[in-house]
Amino acid sequence: MNTLVYDGTFEGLLTAVFEIYERKLYPVKLLKGEWRSGALFEEIIPIVTDEARAGRVLKGLRKKLSAAGVQRLYISHMAEIAGEDCNVLGFIRHVFDSDQNIEEDYGNKYVMRLSEILKMVRREKHRMEAFVRFQKLNDGTFYAAIEPDFNVLPLLIKHFKSRYADQKWMIYDVKRAYGLYYDLHDTQFIEMDFAELNKPINVIAAYSEDEGVYQNLWKDYFASLYIPSRKNTGLHIRHIPKRYWRHLTEKI
Amino acid sequence: MNVDRITEKLNILADAAKYDVSCASSGSDRKNKDKGLGNASNGICHSYTEDGRCVSLLKILLTNHCIFDCAYCVSRKNNDIKRAAFTVQEVVDLTINFYRRNYIEGLFLSSGIFKNADYTMERLVHVAKKLRTEHNFNGYIHLKSIPGANAELMHEAGLYADRLSVNLEMPTEAGLKLLAPDKNRQDMIDPMRFLNQEIIRNTEEKKLFKNAPIFAPAGQSTQVIVGATPESDQQVLQSADYFYKSFNLKRVYYSGYVPVLADKRLPALNTAVPLVRENRLYQADWLMRFYGFHVNEIVNNQNPLLDLDIDPKLSWAIRNMYAFPIDINKADLQLILRVPGIGLLSAQKIVAARKFSGLGWEQLKKIGVAINRARYFITCKSNEFERRDLTGQNIKQFIMAQSQSKYIKNTQTQLNLF
């Protein structure tokens, strides 16, 4: 068994693929850098990300996959689902080993797994489009905190930018400690120091005057919609899993 | 802003609107214009009530004052409830502020009839117009067309709204006469016909002139209340089929009657909401719209009622065992769509995947096929074939013994309650 350790980036992964083919490594295991200490007794091959090599692999993938197929592969990797590197690698091998485009070969376990991963990521992305709850701050910026299971913030740019074109907004991934900020023209990724911000007095002062009013109206509206004779708690929780509740105005 | 008064109005007018089941915010393709607010191209459910229904739009009545006295409606003239009415500006402010916080996809505005149809419709249109022209709001707007309103107003509504709907209320004319003696079926069908013609005309115009104004881009829908009157599922679905075909409706919604009023023409107040029946009607509706089933295959004179214990596709399959088994690796997509336990997406995946290699049980399971149902009706790359010489009734028993239907549990608790 050859264990390859790479930096977790997509380019790093593609560089690893290059090494595997060039050095004819088989069987292989692929790990992200931070897990290095766990594999003490195995022989470890560190991968240094190399843009030229990654580029050659990407070019090869583009020849054998549709543009959408390459995009799907990229998204699956960027979502950072733990332990999925080997499946992504398996998929890439299957791409290179076949003469035809294998994107729809759902009988193959790697293609199927990639499609499952993609489904999970898409669902999470869609949920974030639905469950973001902006709060209006004093300076007119609309702020929302999220904690998605997968790293989907970069996938949200297009949606929110085209929707809230006339207001400044920020969506912050609390779990991964980075956010997305739109300033009426462009979006950019940002990091914030919350130590000061999180004090209750600062938080209340930061909200616009009518923020509390609309939060309460929304909560009231939500409560008015419920038809007790149709109560279905199981269905309710299936639609809004509890892990999302802490950021949902109507569930706080 | 008088917060207490607005809060009270919102409570009254959201409560009165919650029985309208239309919830869709999809089907339009309105884009964000000139860096304005919002777009209507996604169809996102932003929350779910404790009864599991989705919350996608701010669904409210403009007022619950009403000159009609329909037995099934909480806002009926003779019901002793609190009345309220929003001003146009109040609805606009609520919509904009909810939308900016990403609570909603847009507005669903309905209303009790006050004074007369035109007066009411005019105000609904005014709200939509203000949102579009003064606030550059491009979110979704669904307006209820008020039966009897004049054509000019209906036309104007279509210029600002994404979807328009006229509620049929009861599946048949006789049912309507019984419960809503003031209302006339023809008054509901006329605006549907008018809207359909306008939508067709607009589509033609669009082909010729790119800049022609859009008219109700998400089309029209309707809803029927089920279980308040004794119509069979056959009557309900045939009526839906007629409206889909005649007026190009995007959706027919089926609303299981929630007993809210004591009236000797209606089911008693403690009658359970027909949730299972409502669910089966939606499944049947899907079979008609996406799976290529003709309404008479689902319900007919021999089978006027949908099975409550199994879904309508399984029900059709066990009545038509001669059509099976089908070979999953060879059959046309249209046939695969008829297999119980195989949905639209799974069917498409099967047809795509089998070009690479024949599919077996394991792979079908991975693709998302509900094997516990499908295995009696298909063959695949495997020697195992589950059907043996089972009759339709045997299969039904096997499937039911294995599956612990969520609905069976539901019905039981409801029965115990009363």
Interface residues (C-beta under 8 A of the other chain):
Chain A: I102 E104 D105 Y106 G107 N108 K109 M112 H126 E129 A130 F131 V132 R133 F134 Q135 K136 F142 A144 H159 S162 R163 Y164 A165 D166 Q167 L184 D210 V213 Y214 N216 L217 W218 D220 Y221 F222 S224 L225 Y226 I227 P228 S229 R230 K231 N232 T233 G234 L235 H236 R238 H239 I240 L248 T249 E250
Chain B: M1 V3 I6 T7 L10 N11 A14 D15 K18 Y19 K31 N32 K35 G36 L37 G38 N39 N42 I44 C45 H46 S47 Y48 T49 E50 D51 G52 R53 C54 V55 L58 K59 L94 N97 F98 R100 R101 N102 Y103 N136 G256 V258 P259 A272 V273 L275 K349 I350 A352 A353 R354 K355 F356 S357 G358 L359 Q363 K366 I367 K406 N410
